Amino acid sequence: MQTPPRSLKRKIVVSFSIIIVLILCSGALGWEITRQIENTDRTAETVHLFKEAELQLRREEKNLLIRGYSADRFHRWQKAKEDFYQSLGELTGLKALSEDELNELKSSNSAMSDTYREFFEDIKSGRLTEAKSAQYDTEFKNIGQRSLQLIDGVLARENAVSKQMDSRASLLIVFFSVIFVGTTSFLVINVLRNL
């Protein structure tokens, strides 16, 4: 049996080393990209839930404004408000909002709380006239629209990041596939040539 030349041994060792390094690098990069994609998806889902909670809160405000105060409607509004604040807390916890966006949401939240307080004081005291009701409706709508515009911006940003991650993942797959196939081909050709 003929011993393979030293250059073939070196080529085999180098090729296998390159393959092992590629496998380790692709695993590490794949894990990092997967983690980033999961974070982006979780953020987008939380933004959607926040938006739904805000729209539900707006529906319950409308019910109170149009149909008047009742314990049942008030209870549904309170539930919608709790869901809204829970969604806001989850969104804040993900650190998906910039400092300016967070301050804007807190400002809207504060204005909304003040308007609610006045609204319920007027309802309980019986001072809620049709004109006053229309004024509250406009205030609730303006506050909600500002908040929804901000959230739509966050959602658009998260979608752009998600698309960027997808394209980055595709490029890395192509890059590692080409290098892996090239290195494997080099290894196979050299082994076959020396058999």
C-alpha positions in Angstrom: 0.0 0.0 0.0 1.3 3.4 -1.0 1.5 6.2 1.6 -0.1 9.4 0.5 2.3 12.3 -0.1 2.7 14.8 2.7 1.2 17.6 0.6 -2.0 15.5 0.3 -2.1 15.0 4.1 -1.7 18.8 4.6 -4.4 19.5 2.0 -6.8 17.1 3.7 -6.0 18.5 7.2 -6.4 22.1 5.9 -9.7 21.2 4.1 -11.2 19.5 7.1 -10.1 22.4 9.3 -11.8 24.9 7.0 -14.9 22.8 7.0 -15.0 22.6 10.8 -14.4 26.3 11.1 -17.2 27.0 8.6 -19.6 24.7 10.5 -18.8 26.5 13.8 -19.1 30.0 12.2 -22.3 29.1 10.4 -23.7 27.7 13.7 -22.8 30.8 15.7 -24.0 33.2 13.0 -27.2 31.2 12.5 -27.9 31.2 16.2 -27.4 35.0 16.4 -29.5 35.7 13.4 -32.3 33.4 14.7 -32.2 35.2 18.0 -32.5 38.6 16.3 -35.4 37.4 14.1 -37.2 36.0 17.1 -36.8 39.3 19.0 -38.1 41.2 16.0 -41.0 38.9 15.6 -41.9 39.1 19.3 -41.7 42.9 19.1 -43.9 43.0 16.0 -46.4 40.7 17.7 -46.4 42.8 20.9 -46.9 45.9 18.8 -49.9 44.3 17.1 -51.4 43.3 20.5 -50.9 46.9 21.8 -52.6 48.3 18.7 -55.5 45.9 19.2 -55.8 46.8 22.9 -55.8 50.5 22.0 -58.5 50.0 19.4 -60.6 47.9 21.8 -60.2 50.7 24.4 -61.4 53.2 21.8 -64.5 51.0 21.1 -65.4 50.9 24.8 -64.9 54.7 25.0 -67.3 55.1 22.1 -69.8 52.7 23.8 -69.7 54.9 26.9 -70.1 58.1 24.9 -72.9 56.8 22.6 -74.9 54.5 24.9 -74.2 56.3 28.2 -72.9 55.1 31.5 -73.8 51.7 32.9 -71.9 49.4 35.3 -71.5 46.8 32.6 -70.1 49.2 30.0 -67.8 50.8 32.7 -66.6 47.3 33.6 -65.8 46.5 29.9 -64.0 49.8 29.6 -61.9 49.1 32.7 -61.0 45.7 31.3 -60.0 47.2 28.0 -57.9 49.8 29.8 -56.1 47.1 31.9 -55.3 45.2 28.7 -54.0 48.4 27.1 -51.7 49.1 30.0 -50.6 45.5 30.1 -49.7 45.7 26.4 -47.9 49.0 26.9 -45.9 47.4 29.8 -44.9 44.4 27.6 -43.9 46.7 24.8 -41.8 48.8 27.1 -40.2 45.7 28.6 -39.0 44.6 25.1 -37.2 47.9 24.7 -38.6 48.3 21.2 -39.3 51.9 21.7 -36.8 54.8 21.5 -36.7 57.2 24.4 -38.7 59.8 22.3 -41.3 57.3 21.4 -41.7 56.1 24.9 -42.0 59.7 26.2 -44.6 60.4 23.5 -46.6 57.3 24.5 -46.4 58.3 28.2 -47.5 61.9 27.3 -50.5 60.5 25.4 -51.2 58.2 28.3 -51.1 61.0 30.8 -53.4 63.1 28.6 -55.8 60.2 28.2 -55.9 59.6 32.0 -56.7 63.3 32.6 -59.4 63.2 30.0 -60.9 60.0 31.5 -61.0 61.5 34.9 -62.9 64.6 33.7 -65.2 62.4 31.6 -66.2 60.2 34.5 -66.6 63.1 36.8 -69.0 64.7 34.3 -70.9 61.4 33.8 -71.3 60.8 37.6 -72.4 64.4 38.3 -74.8 64.3 35.3 -73.1 67.3 33.6 -72.4 65.3 30.4 -74.2 67.2 27.7 -74.2 66.3 24.0 -71.7 69.0 23.2 -69.4 67.9 26.0 -69.7 64.3 24.9 -68.7 65.3 21.3 -65.7 67.2 22.8 -64.6 64.1 24.8 -65.0 62.0 21.7 -62.7 64.4 19.7 -60.1 64.4 22.5 -60.2 60.6 22.8 -59.9 60.3 19.0 -56.9 62.7 18.8 -55.1 61.0 21.6 -55.7 57.6 20.1 -54.6 58.7 16.6 -51.3 60.2 17.9 -50.6 56.9 19.7 -51.6 54.8 16.7 -49.4 56.8 14.3 -46.4 56.3 16.7 -47.2 52.5 16.9 -47.5 52.2 13.1 -44.1 53.8 12.8 -42.6 51.3 15.3 -44.3 48.4 13.4 -42.9 49.7 10.0 -39.5 49.9 11.6 -39.7 46.3 13.0 -40.9 45.0 9.6 -38.0 46.7 7.9 -35.6 45.1 10.4 -37.2 41.7 9.9 -36.8 42.0 6.1 -33.2 43.0 6.6 -32.6 40.0 8.8 -34.2 37.7 6.3 -31.9 39.0 3.5 -28.9 38.8 5.8 -29.7 35.2 6.6 -30.1 34.3 2.9 -26.8 35.9 2.0 -25.0 34.0 4.8 -26.6 30.7 3.7 -25.4 31.3 0.1 -21.9 32.4 1.3 -21.4 29.4 3.6 -22.8 27.0 1.0 -20.5 28.2 -1.7 -17.4 28.0 0.6 -18.5 24.7 2.0 -19.1 23.2 -1.5 -15.8 24.6 -2.8 -13.8 23.3 0.1 -15.4 19.9 -0.1 -14.9 19.7 -3.8 -11.2 20.6 -3.3 -10.9 17.9 -0.7 -12.6 15.2 -2.9 -10.6 16.2 -6.0 -7.3 16.0 -4.2 -8.1 12.6 -2.6 -9.3 11.1 -5.9 -6.2 12.4 -7.7 -3.9 10.7 -5.3 -5.7 7.3 -5.2 
